[in-house]
Structures are given as C-alpha cells and as structure tokens.
Amino acid sequence: MKLAEFNSADTAVAADALKPCIDVQRWIEAITAARPFSSRATLLDFAAQAAAPFTAAEVEAAMAHHPRIGERPTANTAEASMSRSEQSGVDPSDNGTAAALAAGNRAYEEKFGRVFLIRAAGRTAPEILAALNTRLSNSPAEEDAIVAQQLREIALLRLEGVISE
C-alpha cells in the first residue's frame, strides 16, 4: 500500500494493513489515529515510538501468532506469508540444523513457556541457532526484554514491507 493510500484509507482498512505487522491493538490504534504521515520515515519513526515499550500482555498476545523458528506456517494469510519470507534463511531440508533448532525450541519453551522469537529476516540458520543457544542462558527478565525488542524489530520490518512511499 502506498503511503498516500494508507493516510487516506478508512480506519478499518488502515488497521487491517497494520495487523499482520504485529497484532497489538494499542499500536495499531495509535498509528491509525496519528495519520496522515508526511513521509514513510515519519510513519516508521512514529511506529517505533508507539512500540516502545510493549506491555507484557501485548507481547504475550503477539507471540500467539508466531511459529517456531524452522517451522513454516501453512496458512494463507499476510502474516504467514511474511513469516515464511522472514525465515527464508532457514533451510528445512538441512536435517542437522532442523534437528538442532527443534531441540533448542523445545528447551527454550520448557524454560520460558513460549516459543523462541527472533527477527529471522537477514539471519542465517547458524546465526539463529547460535542466538537460540546463547539466549537459553538468559534469565526470564532478560529474555522478556529481548523478546519485546525482537517483536518491535519484526513489526517495523513488516511495516516497511507493507507501506511504500
């Protein structure tokens, strides 16, 4: 969607464009209410500010939509399509890496009670696996802060892909 279209769109249409970026209603409402934006950069700056910080409840709700790293979502939604694209650096046919990611995901979920989340776009499978193994040594408080930051990064990257100049 072009910025001019986003700026002039009905609030519900604009919100629907933002929802696949991150399903946090407060963030979506803040952005749609702040329209019109003079530039894409202004929109992205505002979106970053609106995302800092996400509350624990917002993080939990947003996490419900994220697949495990290494598992490709099969749904035919904008969010699933974005996730598949973001995880393109993880080759599911690489059995060794796939097994290591699956084991790491299980360990992470046992320790933290949620899926491992990382901004996968631009990262290779070995980089993701290394981050997963490193983050397993974090405390829950440290990991909460990292997960919130990763969600912000994912939301902004997705927004960049949704709204063009």
Number of C-alpha atoms within 10 A of each C-alpha: 13 11 19 16 15 22 19 12 16 12 16 11 13 21 21 13 18 24 17 21 24 25 21 21 15 12 22 22 16 15 20 20 13 12 16 17 17 11 13 17 12 12 22 19 13 15 20 16 12 17 24 12 14 19 12 12 10 18 20 15 15 18 19 11 15 20 16 18 26 23 16 17 17 9 9 8 11 14 19 18 15 18 24 21 13 19 23 17 18 25 13 16 8 10 10 10 17 19 13 16 25 17 12 19 23 17 17 20 15 11 14 16 11 16 18 23 22 22 20 23 19 11 16 15 22 14 14 21 21 13 12 21 17 10 16 18 12 14 11 14 9 11 17 15 13 16 19 24 19 16 22 24 18 22 24 20 17 20 21 16 12 17 18 14 11
